[in-house]
């Protein structure tokens, strides 16, 4: 068995999200997708703190581009503050409750989504697959326009080793 070394890029992470979605590992896909603005934010705003750069990148490259979001994709105002709060709740605490909103992420037979309600607004179901696709599409677009900058700063010493038979 032989190993070949291949650089890791944000496209690998997007590919992993897509593989997870195809295999109904939607929560895993959502976890990875919600971290992608972290990666791009570090490239675009390296001198800001994590939360600041996440939210600023999300505002400029996801929210403002898709705002107002299509009701089909996001029937809720999925702001940078909400995205970051959800990311923190899932990544750091394995928690599906976000303090700023009533959010539940039920897992049911391979389906994953969020039931979101705020104040007097009625609960809304948001398909986590659509959120993953939206984030990945925006990150892919950003990467294609900023490939050199991204490749220099993202994962400079991370490699994927692939096994192969000779």
C-alpha positions in Angstrom: 0.0 0.0 0.0 1.3 3.4 -0.9 0.4 6.9 0.3 0.2 10.0 -1.8 0.3 13.5 -0.2 -2.3 16.0 -1.4 -2.8 19.5 -0.1 -6.0 20.2 1.8 -8.2 23.1 0.7 -11.5 24.6 1.5 -12.8 22.6 -1.5 -12.1 19.4 0.4 -14.3 20.6 3.3 -17.1 21.5 0.8 -16.7 18.0 -0.7 -17.0 16.5 2.7 -20.2 18.4 3.4 -21.6 17.1 0.1 -20.7 13.5 0.9 -22.3 13.8 4.3 -25.5 15.2 2.7 -25.6 12.3 0.2 -25.3 9.9 3.1 -27.9 11.5 5.3 -25.3 12.6 7.8 -26.9 16.0 7.8 -25.8 17.1 11.3 -22.2 16.3 10.4 -22.6 18.3 7.2 -24.1 21.2 9.1 -21.2 21.2 11.6 -18.7 21.4 8.9 -20.6 23.9 6.8 -21.0 26.3 9.8 -17.3 26.3 10.3 -16.5 27.4 6.7 -17.2 31.1 7.3 -14.5 30.8 10.0 -12.0 29.7 7.5 -12.9 32.4 4.9 -13.1 35.0 7.6 -9.6 34.3 8.6 -8.4 34.9 5.1 -10.4 38.0 4.5 -10.1 39.6 8.0 -7.0 38.1 9.6 -6.7 40.9 12.3 -10.2 40.5 13.7 -11.2 38.2 16.5 -12.9 34.9 15.6 -16.5 36.1 16.2 -16.0 39.4 14.5 -14.4 37.9 11.4 -17.0 35.1 11.2 -19.9 37.6 11.3 -18.3 40.1 9.0 -17.5 37.5 6.4 -21.0 36.0 6.7 -22.6 39.4 6.3 -20.6 40.3 3.3 -20.4 37.0 1.4 -23.5 35.1 2.4 -26.2 37.3 4.0 -25.9 40.4 1.8 -25.5 38.3 -1.4 -28.6 36.3 -0.6 -30.6 39.0 1.2 -33.5 39.0 1.2 -33.1 35.2 1.2 -35.4 33.2 -0.9 -38.3 31.9 1.2 -37.6 28.5 -0.3 -34.0 28.5 0.9 -34.3 30.4 4.2 -37.8 31.1 5.4 -36.2 32.9 8.3 -33.8 35.9 8.6 -30.7 33.7 9.1 -28.4 36.6 10.2 -24.7 36.5 10.9 -25.5 36.7 14.6 -27.8 33.7 14.4 -25.3 31.7 12.2 -22.5 32.3 14.6 -24.6 31.5 17.7 -25.7 28.2 16.1 -22.1 27.4 15.1 -20.9 28.0 18.6 -23.7 26.0 20.2 -23.1 23.0 17.9 -19.3 23.1 17.7 -18.4 23.9 21.3 -21.3 22.5 23.3 -22.9 19.9 21.1 -26.0 21.8 22.0 -29.0 22.4 19.7 -30.4 25.3 21.8 -29.3 28.8 20.8 -30.0 31.3 23.5 -31.1 34.2 21.2 -33.8 32.1 19.6 -35.8 29.0 20.3 -34.1 26.5 18.0 -34.6 22.8 18.0 -32.8 20.5 15.6 -34.7 17.3 15.5 -33.1 14.3 13.8 -35.7 12.1 12.2 -35.0 9.3 9.8 -32.2 11.1 8.0 -33.9 14.4 7.9 -32.4 17.3 9.7 -33.7 20.8 10.1 -34.4 23.5 12.6 -37.6 24.7 14.1 -37.0 28.3 14.8 -39.2 30.8 16.6 -38.4 34.3 17.9 -40.7 36.5 19.9 -44.2 36.4 18.5 -43.2 34.8 15.2 -44.6 31.4 14.7 -42.1 28.5 14.5 -40.6 27.9 11.1 -38.9 24.8 9.8 -35.6 25.4 8.1 -34.0 22.6 6.1 -30.4 22.1 7.3 -29.6 20.7 3.8 -30.5 24.1 2.3 -28.3 25.9 4.8 -25.4 23.7 4.0 -25.8 24.1 0.3 -26.1 27.9 0.6 -23.0 28.2 2.7 -21.0 25.9 0.5 -22.1 27.7 -2.7 -21.0 31.1 -1.2 -17.7 29.7 0.1 -17.0 28.0 -3.2 -17.6 31.3 -5.0 -15.4 33.2 -2.6 -12.7 30.6 -3.0 -12.7 30.7 -6.7 -12.3 34.5 -6.7 -9.6 34.4 -4.0 -7.8 31.1 -4.7 -4.2 32.4 -4.2 -5.0 34.2 -1.0 -6.9 31.2 0.3 -4.3 28.6 -0.5 -1.6 30.6 1.1 -3.4 31.0 4.4 -5.7 28.1 4.7 -4.3 24.8 5.9 -0.7 25.6 4.8 0.7 22.4 6.5 -2.3 20.1 6.3 -2.2 17.3 3.9 -4.6 14.5 3.0 -2.9 11.2 2.5 -4.6 8.9 0.1 -3.9 5.2 0.0 -3.5 3.3 -3.2 -2.5 -0.2 -4.3 0.5 -0.3 -6.6 
